[in-house]
Amino acid sequence: MNLEDRFLSTITSARSFEEAIKRNVSDDFFILPGTKKIFSFCLDYYTQYGVPPSPHILKERFGYDVVPVAEPVGGIVDELIRRYRSNQIEQLLLSATDKLSVSPDESLDFIIDKSHEILLKTKDKSRTYDYIEGVDERVKYYNEIRGGNFTMGCPTGWPFFDEWTLGLQRGELAVLVAPTGQGKTYLMCRMAVGAYALGWNPIIISFEPTIKSIYSRLDSIVARVNPKRYRTGQLTDEEYQQYLRRMDFLKTHDRPFVIIKPINNSVAAIVEAIHEYRYRTDEQWVVFIDQMSWMSSHGDGFEFYKNLFLEINKVISENHLNIPCWLLAQINREGMRARQAQLYHIALSSFAEQFADMVLSLTRDSEAAILRLLKFREGLPADFTMRLDFGGGVIEVGGIVASNA
């Protein structure tokens, strides 16, 4: 499927069409006359009705069959813009060469003026906002949520925690850090199960050695049974009956709960795994990435995590997939020695501070376990007590023990 067909196959979705408009896509971006005609019609239709035409309308009017594509419109628009810029720059240089023999100054001025026009034409307006122009929209939104229409973000299933944070919103990134062996993956599995129980579809991107290790943790949490006895086939009769009941109940759900094991530990592989599913606006997806180990603050390790932060932040943003994402990470060695880890104990704390909407740490000893909300962009930090009974598959937030409220 060529680039222009791929584009037309995405914009029958209102959200995708709106994103294309925000990116300043126009019929000048297209080479094929048929595509220009269809896009112009879609633009007029959207202006009149507030939604793009359906595939049925495009088929009836133009004989065009829309073939669904499993990729977000943002990436396709990026390709359209690159191609348009390349073609425009090629024409610009040819025209400037013709003027060069007459006047170098005239040729230089021509290049500057036309280059500026190309940049303005292809500027990403989806990241440009007018504070004053948006006043009416913000008042309208507030009146909607004031009437009880506030949309909760992705929950964890821990009532105290979800009430404090209002859930992880679409397009937001949360980072959970802890030393090795403290139970990060168990917490992730518990949050994924909690989100699933409340209507969200989790995608776990895992670098665990085997898929069975993830399955066994999820099963022990869902069934509330001892994971070691489960793995060795030694559940008690009571545990076994409880396990069967909860597995039978789990089978009645028809929504996806996905685990992905990328082929390698690279930025491209992780981002590709996030892109793998086709996200629709009427579905609620949440991504969990379980593999970060921020022990390096320079060199190749530093560059890897820096690039990963930038790419994940871009791909989950409201301008692309618009989904919430949890990222698990180890703290550095200094943090491992500290009684209570702080944000600066993350080797790449500058990136966490800049891009993460929430940063949490888990600390536990023989007496207690504490989930600390170190950074919360929309509210106040807080400390939550945790009940971590890994032997019984119980991982719960007890309540708030300290806050700045």
Secondary structure, 3 states (H helix, E strand, C coil): CCHHHHHHCCCCCHHHHHHHHHCCCCHHHCCCHHHHHHHHHHHHHHHHHCCCCCHHHHHHHHCCCCCCCCCCHHHHHHHHHHHHHHHHHHHHHHHHHHHHCCCHHHHHHHHHHHHHHHHHHCCCHHHCCCCCCCHHHHHHHHHHHHHHHCCCCECCCCHHHHHHHCCECCCCEEEEEECCCCCHHHHHHHHHHHHHHCCCEEEEEECCCCHHHHHHHHHHHHHCCCHHHHHCCCCCHHHHHHHHHHHHHHCCCCCCCEEECCCCCCHHHHHHHHHCCCCCCCCCEEEEEECCCCCCCCHHHHHHHHHHHHHHHHHHCCCCCCCCEEEEEECCHHHHHCCCCCHHHCCCHHHHHHHCCEEEEEEECCCCEEEEEEEECCCCCEEEEEEEEHHHCEEEEEEEEEECC
